[in-house]
Amino acid sequence: MPTIAQQLLRRKPTTPVATGEVHLKRSIGLFSLTMIGVGGTLGTGIFFILSQAVPVAGPAVIWSFVIGGVVAGLTALCYAEMAGAVPVSGSTYSYAYATLGEGTAMAVGACLLLEYGVSTAAVAVGWSQYVNQLLQNLFGWQLPVQLSQAPEQGGIVNVPAVIVIVLCSLLLIRGARESTLVNSIMVIVKIAVVLFFCAVAFTGWNADHFQNFAPAGFAGIVGGAGIIFFSFVGLDAVSTAGDEAKNPKRNLPLAIMFALGIIITLYVLTCLAALGAQAPDKFKNQDAGLAAILQNIIGSSWPGTIVAAGAIISIFSVTLVVLYGQTRILFAMSRDGMIPAVFAKVNPRTMTPIPNTIIVMIATSILAAVIPIDFLAEMTSIGTLVAFLVVSLGVIILRVREPELERGFRLPLGWTIPILSILGCIAIITQLRIITIVVFLIWTAVFLVFYWFYGRRHSALEVGHPVVVAADEVPYTTNLAQPTTDEVRRAAATRRTEDER
């Protein structure tokens, strides 16, 4: 019987999934992986979060996006190395399990469930705002407040937010390939809509809007970065597709870096256009902000209608991606025995985790229906930041422990990039509201209590629950029993063979 310390520190191998485990179908190529990253990111930080971030940072919210982008970029490079070294489903959870041990992986799993579950609800609430704007422009009426706002904002239930979650869940149930195809089409449409917004908004440019550039100083800039940081969750979503990606060692790192370059460019460009066209004091609590900006510039509703329609498509694709990520993380945790087996049950026809998807749909629909967007955004940001921090730390640990492990991508400059990423994440976390940090700590503590009574006893690494391991695979180990160099080399050769098949 392993000791408590051994249970908390035991690790999974950095090798392909073991024989006998449940597999998902590898059907997602490089382009679709990149579109998952762009689809899960472009939309949240542009179409509705400005109304929350501009009142905090002022016009300097541009620098909030830059700071968030730099930290996300440093972390994306760390993700690229980890994704090439540990190309499996589960994202940061799986990386933590392979580097820091089971106890830390469970805490990271709590962060990811908070990050993805709450961000799904947040973007669904943003979708609801643009649905109302489109209805107003096309038909001259909107859904009543009682059916389109959270109780705290004078409503009863946010019906459109629930509808978009249900629609995305039904699409995911059909299959990963179908879902990524739809997402790719939507991403192309929303990039076109964002560029259309910029082209029109720049015609209303007013440099006076930038005079009081940073009213709250550097603290406001970093505080704005904390609010908008959840919009970079799509980068993490790419790595949740490890079990379904074709040639994951090559394609995962490339997709992460391509997606990052696209989204930072579009974020900063759109932020400049929006602030140049509208005074900062008009952003506060503004629903469907980008559509309203164009209507004020042109004096007609048709540009706003185009942006509102594009935002509906855009935010739908974001909801689709974050729901996808949530279900795949739960799938990985369930396959490891950390949570009940129902989350790893795969439908033999669609090869998707249908019960898992339905449970996530119900839980996130409840959040979206009754919780306002500002609190949802901050809760997502702290989960994202902690997940990013753990990946950066994992890169350092894996380099020390398994220096000869084959990697599809290797960071330059030694440990410099992961250390800067860690410091950046910590700096932004310290600027979040105390209530956000307290709720996050309580949620993580509850999840660790669940691990104590359930996860550690049902773990696939626990005695009495053996995992079938291929003959040439590195065995499951603890931090107290390291694989030899020969084992690492054999595992790398095995993985190359698997990728070539």
C-alpha positions as CSV (number, residue, x, y, z in Angstrom):
1,M,0.0,0.0,0.0
2,P,1.6,3.3,-1.1
3,T,2.1,6.0,1.5
4,I,0.1,9.3,1.3
5,A,3.3,11.1,0.0
6,Q,3.7,8.5,-2.7
7,Q,0.1,8.9,-3.7
8,L,0.4,12.7,-4.0
9,L,3.7,12.5,-5.9
10,R,3.1,9.6,-8.3
11,R,3.3,10.5,-11.9
12,K,2.1,9.2,-15.3
13,P,4.7,8.6,-18.0
14,T,5.5,11.1,-20.7
15,T,4.7,8.4,-23.3
16,P,1.7,7.5,-25.6
17,V,-1.4,6.5,-23.8
18,A,-1.3,3.0,-22.5
19,T,-2.7,-0.1,-24.3
20,G,-6.1,-0.8,-22.8
21,E,-7.1,2.8,-22.3
22,V,-10.1,4.4,-24.0
23,H,-9.0,6.2,-27.2
24,L,-10.5,9.1,-29.2
25,K,-10.3,9.2,-33.0
26,R,-7.4,11.2,-34.4
27,S,-9.1,13.4,-36.9
28,I,-7.9,17.0,-36.4
29,G,-5.2,18.4,-38.6
30,L,-2.9,21.5,-38.2
31,F,-5.4,24.0,-39.8
32,S,-8.3,22.8,-37.6
33,L,-6.0,22.9,-34.5
34,T,-5.0,26.5,-35.3
35,M,-8.7,27.4,-35.8
36,I,-9.5,25.9,-32.4
37,G,-6.9,28.3,-30.9
38,V,-8.2,31.3,-32.8
39,G,-11.9,30.2,-32.4
40,G,-11.6,29.9,-28.6
41,T,-9.8,33.2,-28.3
42,L,-10.9,35.8,-30.9
43,G,-14.3,37.0,-29.8
44,T,-14.2,37.0,-26.0
45,G,-11.7,39.8,-25.7
46,I,-13.1,41.8,-28.5
47,F,-16.8,41.6,-28.8
48,F,-17.9,42.3,-25.2
49,I,-15.0,42.4,-22.6
50,L,-14.1,46.0,-23.5
51,S,-17.1,47.2,-21.6
52,Q,-15.6,45.7,-18.5
53,A,-11.9,46.5,-19.1
54,V,-12.0,50.1,-20.4
55,P,-13.6,51.5,-17.3
56,V,-10.7,50.0,-15.3
57,A,-7.7,50.9,-17.5
58,G,-9.0,53.7,-19.7
59,P,-7.5,54.0,-23.2
60,A,-4.4,52.3,-21.7
61,V,-6.4,49.0,-22.0
62,I,-4.4,48.7,-25.3
63,W,-1.4,48.0,-23.0
64,S,-3.6,45.7,-21.0
65,F,-4.0,43.6,-24.1
66,V,-0.3,43.9,-24.9
67,I,0.6,42.7,-21.4
68,G,-1.9,39.9,-21.5
69,G,-0.6,39.0,-24.9
70,V,3.1,39.0,-23.8
71,V,2.3,36.8,-20.8
72,A,0.1,34.5,-22.9
73,G,2.8,34.5,-25.6
74,L,5.5,33.4,-23.2
75,T,3.2,30.7,-21.8
76,A,2.2,29.7,-25.3
77,L,5.8,28.9,-26.0
78,C,5.9,26.8,-22.9
79,Y,2.7,25.0,-24.0
80,A,4.3,24.4,-27.4
81,E,7.2,22.5,-25.7
82,M,4.9,20.6,-23.3
83,A,2.5,19.7,-26.1
84,G,5.3,18.3,-28.2
85,A,6.7,16.3,-25.3
86,V,3.4,15.1,-23.7
87,P,0.9,15.0,-26.7
88,V,-2.2,13.7,-24.8
89,S,-5.7,14.9,-24.0
90,G,-6.2,16.9,-20.8
91,S,-4.0,19.9,-21.3
92,T,-2.4,21.4,-18.2
93,Y,-3.8,18.6,-16.1
94,S,-2.0,15.9,-18.0
95,Y,1.2,18.0,-18.1
96,A,1.0,18.4,-14.3
97,Y,0.4,14.7,-13.8
98,A,3.5,13.9,-15.9
99,T,5.8,16.4,-14.1
100,L,4.5,17.4,-10.7
101,G,2.5,14.4,-9.5
102,E,-1.0,13.4,-8.9
103,G,-1.9,15.8,-6.0
104,T,-0.8,18.8,-8.0
105,A,-2.6,17.5,-11.1
106,M,-5.8,17.3,-9.2
107,A,-5.5,20.9,-8.0
108,V,-4.7,21.9,-11.6
109,G,-7.8,20.0,-12.7
110,A,-9.8,22.2,-10.4
111,C,-8.4,25.3,-12.0
112,L,-9.2,24.0,-15.5
113,L,-12.7,23.0,-14.6
114,L,-13.2,26.5,-13.2
115,E,-11.5,28.1,-16.2
116,Y,-13.5,26.2,-18.9
117,G,-16.8,25.9,-17.1
118,V,-17.0,29.6,-16.1
119,S,-15.6,30.9,-19.4
120,T,-18.3,28.9,-21.3
121,A,-20.9,30.7,-19.2
122,A,-19.2,34.1,-19.7
123,V,-19.1,33.9,-23.5
124,A,-22.6,32.6,-23.6
125,V,-23.8,35.7,-21.7
126,G,-21.9,37.9,-24.2
127,W,-23.6,36.0,-27.0
128,S,-27.0,36.9,-25.5
129,Q,-26.1,40.7,-25.7
130,Y,-25.5,40.5,-29.4
131,V,-28.6,38.4,-30.1
132,N,-30.7,41.2,-28.5
133,Q,-28.8,43.8,-30.6
134,L,-29.5,41.9,-33.8
135,L,-33.1,41.5,-33.0
136,Q,-33.4,45.2,-32.3
137,N,-31.7,46.1,-35.6
138,L,-33.7,43.7,-37.8
139,F,-37.1,43.6,-36.1
140,G,-37.2,46.6,-33.8
141,W,-37.7,44.6,-30.6
142,Q,-35.6,42.8,-28.0
143,L,-36.1,40.0,-25.6
144,P,-37.4,41.3,-22.3
145,V,-34.8,41.9,-19.5
146,Q,-36.4,39.1,-17.5
147,L,-35.4,36.6,-20.2
148,S,-32.0,38.0,-21.2
149,Q,-30.2,39.0,-18.0
150,A,-29.0,37.4,-14.8
151,P,-31.1,38.0,-11.6
152,E,-28.4,40.5,-10.3
153,Q,-29.0,42.6,-13.4
154,G,-32.8,42.7,-13.0
155,G,-33.6,39.6,-15.0
156,I,-34.8,36.1,-14.1
157,V,-32.9,33.8,-16.4
158,N,-30.7,34.4,-19.5
159,V,-32.4,32.3,-22.1
160,P,-30.2,33.0,-25.1
161,A,-27.1,32.1,-23.1
162,V,-28.6,28.7,-22.3
163,I,-29.7,28.2,-25.9
164,V,-26.1,28.7,-27.3
165,I,-24.7,26.2,-24.8
166,V,-27.2,23.6,-25.8
167,L,-26.6,24.1,-29.5
168,C,-22.9,23.8,-29.1
169,S,-23.2,20.7,-27.0
170,L,-25.4,19.0,-29.6
171,L,-22.8,19.7,-32.2
172,L,-20.0,18.3,-30.1
173,I,-22.1,15.1,-29.6
174,R,-22.1,14.5,-33.3
175,G,-18.3,14.2,-33.4
176,A,-15.0,16.1,-33.2
177,R,-14.4,16.3,-36.9
178,E,-17.8,17.9,-37.6
179,S,-17.3,20.3,-34.7
180,T,-13.9,21.5,-35.9
181,L,-15.1,21.9,-39.5
182,V,-18.0,24.2,-38.3
183,N,-15.6,26.0,-36.0
184,S,-13.1,26.6,-38.9
185,I,-15.8,28.1,-41.1
186,M,-17.0,30.4,-38.2
187,V,-13.4,31.6,-37.5
188,I,-12.9,32.7,-41.1
189,V,-16.2,34.6,-40.9
190,K,-15.4,36.3,-37.7
191,I,-12.0,37.4,-38.8
192,A,-13.7,39.0,-41.8
193,V,-16.2,40.8,-39.5
194,V,-13.4,42.1,-37.2
195,L,-11.5,43.5,-40.1
196,F,-14.8,45.1,-41.4
197,F,-15.3,46.7,-38.0
198,C,-11.7,48.1,-38.0
199,A,-12.1,49.5,-41.5
200,V,-15.3,51.4,-40.6
201,A,-14.2,52.4,-37.1
202,F,-11.0,54.0,-38.2
203,T,-13.1,56.4,-40.4
204,G,-14.4,57.9,-37.1
205,W,-10.9,58.2,-35.5
206,N,-10.6,60.9,-32.8
207,A,-7.2,61.3,-31.2
208,D,-8.8,63.3,-28.3
209,H,-10.1,60.0,-26.9
210,F,-6.5,59.1,-25.9
211,Q,-5.7,62.3,-23.9
212,N,-6.3,60.9,-20.4
213,F,-4.5,57.7,-21.4
214,A,-4.0,55.9,-18.1
215,P,-6.4,57.4,-15.5
216,A,-5.7,54.6,-13.0
217,G,-2.0,54.4,-13.7
218,F,-0.1,51.2,-14.1
219,A,-2.3,49.4,-11.5
220,G,-5.3,50.1,-13.8
221,I,-3.4,48.7,-16.8
222,V,-2.5,45.4,-15.0
223,G,-6.0,45.3,-13.5
224,G,-7.4,45.5,-17.1
225,A,-5.1,42.7,-18.1
226,G,-6.5,40.6,-15.3
227,I,-10.0,41.1,-16.6
228,I,-9.3,40.4,-20.2
229,F,-6.9,37.5,-19.6
230,F,-9.6,34.9,-19.9
231,S,-9.9,35.7,-23.6
232,F,-6.6,33.9,-24.1
233,V,-8.1,30.6,-22.9
234,G,-8.3,29.3,-26.5
235,L,-4.5,28.7,-26.5
236,D,-5.0,26.2,-23.8
237,A,-7.9,24.6,-25.7
238,V,-5.5,23.6,-28.5
239,S,-3.6,21.3,-26.1
240,T,-6.8,19.7,-24.9
241,A,-7.0,18.1,-28.4
242,G,-3.9,16.0,-27.9
243,D,-5.7,12.6,-28.2
244,E,-7.5,13.7,-31.4
245,A,-4.8,15.6,-33.2
246,K,-3.0,14.1,-36.2
247,N,0.8,14.0,-35.7
248,P,0.5,15.8,-32.3
249,K,4.2,16.3,-31.6
250,R,4.5,18.5,-34.7
251,N,1.0,20.0,-35.1
252,L,0.2,21.0,-31.5
253,P,3.2,23.4,-31.0
254,L,2.7,24.9,-34.5
255,A,-1.0,25.5,-34.0
256,I,-0.4,27.2,-30.6
257,M,2.1,29.6,-32.1
258,F,0.1,30.4,-35.3
259,A,-3.1,31.0,-33.2
260,L,-1.2,33.4,-30.9
261,G,0.2,35.5,-33.7
262,I,-3.3,35.9,-35.3
263,I,-5.2,36.8,-32.1
264,I,-2.7,39.4,-30.7
265,T,-2.6,41.2,-34.0
266,L,-6.4,41.4,-34.3
267,Y,-6.9,42.2,-30.6
268,V,-4.7,45.3,-30.6
269,L,-5.9,46.5,-34.0
270,T,-9.6,46.3,-32.9
271,C,-8.9,47.9,-29.5
272,L,-7.2,50.9,-31.2
273,A,-10.1,51.2,-33.7
274,A,-12.8,51.0,-30.9
275,L,-11.1,53.6,-28.7
276,G,-10.4,55.9,-31.5
277,A,-14.1,55.9,-32.5
278,Q,-15.7,56.1,-29.1
279,A,-14.8,58.0,-25.9
280,P,-13.6,55.8,-23.0
281,D,-16.4,56.9,-20.6
282,K,-19.1,55.4,-23.0
283,F,-17.8,51.9,-22.7
284,K,-19.0,51.2,-19.2
285,N,-21.8,48.6,-19.1
286,Q,-22.3,48.9,-22.8
287,D,-24.0,45.9,-24.3
288,A,-23.0,44.8,-27.8
289,G,-20.4,47.6,-27.8
290,L,-18.7,47.1,-31.2
291,A,-22.1,47.1,-33.0
292,A,-23.1,50.3,-31.1
293,I,-19.9,52.1,-32.1
294,L,-20.4,51.5,-35.8
295,Q,-24.0,52.7,-35.6
296,N,-22.9,55.9,-33.9
297,I,-20.3,56.5,-36.6
298,I,-22.4,55.8,-39.7
299,G,-25.7,57.0,-38.2
300,S,-27.4,53.8,-39.6
301,S,-28.0,50.4,-38.2
302,W,-26.7,48.3,-41.1
303,P,-23.0,48.2,-40.0
304,G,-24.0,47.4,-36.5
305,T,-26.2,44.6,-37.8
306,I,-23.3,43.1,-39.7
307,V,-21.1,43.2,-36.6
308,A,-23.9,41.8,-34.4
309,A,-24.4,38.9,-36.8
310,G,-20.6,38.3,-37.0
311,A,-20.4,38.5,-33.2
312,I,-23.2,35.8,-32.9
313,I,-21.2,33.5,-35.1
314,S,-17.9,34.5,-33.4
315,I,-19.1,33.9,-29.9
316,F,-20.8,30.7,-30.9
317,S,-17.4,29.3,-32.1
318,V,-15.8,30.4,-28.8
319,T,-18.5,28.6,-26.8
320,L,-18.0,25.5,-29.0
321,V,-14.2,25.5,-28.3
322,V,-14.4,26.0,-24.6
323,L,-17.1,23.4,-24.2
324,Y,-14.9,21.0,-26.2
325,G,-12.0,21.7,-23.9
326,Q,-14.0,21.2,-20.8
327,T,-15.3,17.8,-21.9
328,R,-11.8,16.6,-22.9
329,I,-10.3,17.6,-19.6
330,L,-13.0,15.7,-17.7
331,F,-12.4,12.8,-20.1
332,A,-8.7,12.7,-19.2
333,M,-9.4,13.0,-15.5
334,S,-12.0,10.2,-15.6
335,R,-9.7,7.9,-17.6
336,D,-7.1,8.4,-14.8
337,G,-9.7,7.5,-12.1
338,M,-9.7,11.0,-10.6
339,I,-13.5,11.5,-11.1
340,P,-16.3,9.0,-11.9
341,A,-16.0,6.7,-14.9
342,V,-19.1,8.2,-16.6
343,F,-17.0,11.1,-17.9
344,A,-14.8,8.7,-19.9
345,K,-17.6,6.7,-21.5
346,V,-17.3,7.0,-25.3
347,N,-20.1,6.4,-27.7
348,P,-18.9,3.7,-30.2
349,R,-20.6,5.3,-33.2
350,T,-19.5,9.0,-32.8
351,M,-16.4,8.2,-30.7
352,T,-17.2,11.2,-28.5
353,P,-17.9,11.3,-24.7
354,I,-21.7,11.9,-24.9
355,P,-22.6,11.6,-21.1
356,N,-19.7,13.9,-20.3
357,T,-20.9,16.5,-22.8
358,I,-24.5,16.4,-21.5
359,I,-23.4,16.9,-17.9
360,V,-21.2,19.8,-18.8
361,M,-24.1,21.3,-20.8
362,I,-26.4,21.2,-17.9
363,A,-23.9,22.7,-15.4
364,T,-22.6,25.5,-17.6
365,S,-26.2,26.4,-18.7
366,I,-27.1,27.0,-15.0
367,L,-24.1,29.3,-14.6
368,A,-24.9,31.2,-17.7
369,A,-28.5,31.6,-16.8
370,V,-28.1,33.3,-13.4
371,I,-24.6,34.8,-13.0
372,P,-23.5,38.2,-14.4
373,I,-20.6,38.5,-16.9
374,D,-18.1,40.6,-14.9
375,F,-17.7,38.0,-12.1
376,L,-17.6,35.2,-14.6
377,A,-14.7,36.9,-16.5
378,E,-12.5,37.3,-13.4
379,M,-13.1,33.8,-12.2
380,T,-12.0,32.5,-15.6
381,S,-8.9,34.7,-15.6
382,I,-7.6,33.3,-12.3
383,G,-8.1,29.7,-13.5
384,T,-6.4,30.5,-16.7
385,L,-3.4,32.2,-15.0
386,V,-2.8,29.4,-12.6
387,A,-3.0,26.8,-15.4
388,F,-0.5,28.8,-17.4
389,L,1.8,29.1,-14.4
390,V,1.8,25.4,-13.9
391,V,2.7,24.7,-17.5
392,S,5.7,27.0,-17.3
393,L,6.9,25.4,-14.1
394,G,6.4,22.0,-15.7
395,V,8.7,22.9,-18.6
396,I,11.5,23.5,-16.1
397,I,10.9,20.3,-14.2
398,L,10.7,18.1,-17.3
399,R,13.9,19.5,-18.6
400,V,15.7,18.7,-15.4
401,R,14.2,15.3,-15.0
402,E,14.0,14.0,-18.6
403,P,16.5,16.1,-20.6
404,E,16.7,13.5,-23.4
405,L,12.9,13.2,-23.9
406,E,12.0,13.8,-27.5
407,R,10.3,17.2,-28.0
408,G,8.5,18.5,-31.1
409,F,9.6,22.0,-30.1
410,R,12.2,23.2,-27.7
411,L,12.3,26.7,-26.1
412,P,15.3,28.9,-26.7
413,L,17.2,30.8,-24.0
414,G,17.1,28.0,-21.4
415,W,14.8,28.6,-18.5
416,T,14.4,32.4,-19.2
417,I,11.0,32.1,-21.0
418,P,9.2,29.9,-18.5
419,I,10.5,32.0,-15.6
420,L,9.3,35.2,-17.2
421,S,5.9,33.5,-17.8
422,I,5.6,32.5,-14.2
423,L,6.5,36.0,-13.0
424,G,4.0,37.6,-15.4
425,C,1.2,35.3,-14.3
426,I,1.8,36.1,-10.6
427,A,1.9,39.8,-11.3
428,I,-1.6,39.7,-13.0
429,I,-3.1,37.4,-10.3
430,T,-2.1,40.0,-7.6
431,Q,-4.2,42.6,-9.3
432,L,-7.4,40.6,-9.2
433,R,-10.1,41.3,-6.6
434,I,-9.7,39.6,-3.2
435,I,-13.2,38.0,-3.5
436,T,-12.1,36.4,-6.8
437,I,-9.0,34.9,-5.2
438,V,-10.9,33.7,-2.1
439,V,-13.6,32.0,-4.2
440,F,-10.9,30.4,-6.3
441,L,-9.0,29.1,-3.2
442,I,-12.3,27.7,-1.7
443,W,-13.1,25.9,-5.0
444,T,-9.6,24.4,-5.2
445,A,-9.8,23.2,-1.5
446,V,-13.2,21.6,-2.2
447,F,-11.8,19.8,-5.1
448,L,-8.8,18.5,-3.1
449,V,-11.2,17.2,-0.4
450,F,-12.9,15.3,-3.2
451,Y,-9.5,13.9,-4.3
452,W,-8.8,12.8,-0.7
453,F,-11.9,10.8,-0.3
454,Y,-12.4,9.6,-3.9
455,G,-9.6,10.4,-6.4
456,R,-6.6,8.9,-4.6
457,R,-8.5,5.6,-3.9
458,H,-9.8,5.2,-7.5
459,S,-6.7,6.4,-9.3
460,A,-5.5,4.2,-12.1
461,L,-2.1,4.2,-10.5
462,E,-3.5,2.9,-7.2
463,V,-2.7,-0.7,-6.1
464,G,-5.6,-2.8,-7.2
465,H,-6.3,-0.6,-10.2
466,P,-3.5,-1.5,-12.6
467,V,-3.1,0.2,-15.9
468,V,-2.1,-2.0,-18.8
469,V,1.2,-0.8,-20.1
470,A,2.8,-1.7,-23.4
471,A,6.0,-3.7,-23.3
472,D,8.2,-0.9,-24.6
473,E,6.6,1.9,-22.6
474,V,8.1,3.7,-19.7
475,P,6.2,2.3,-16.6
476,Y,4.1,4.5,-14.4
477,T,6.5,6.0,-11.8
478,T,6.5,8.3,-8.8
479,N,8.8,11.2,-8.3
480,L,10.8,8.9,-6.1
481,A,11.5,6.4,-8.9
482,Q,12.8,8.0,-12.1
483,P,12.9,6.3,-15.5
484,T,16.4,5.5,-16.7
485,T,17.9,7.1,-19.8
486,D,17.4,3.9,-21.8
487,E,13.7,3.8,-20.8
488,V,13.3,7.4,-22.0
489,R,15.0,6.6,-25.3
490,R,12.9,3.5,-25.9
491,A,9.7,5.5,-25.1
492,A,10.8,8.2,-27.6
493,A,11.3,5.5,-30.3
494,T,7.9,4.0,-29.5
495,R,6.2,7.4,-29.8
496,R,7.9,8.1,-33.2
497,T,6.6,4.7,-34.5
498,E,3.1,5.6,-33.2
499,D,3.1,9.0,-34.9
500,E,4.2,7.5,-38.2
501,R,1.3,5.1,-38.3
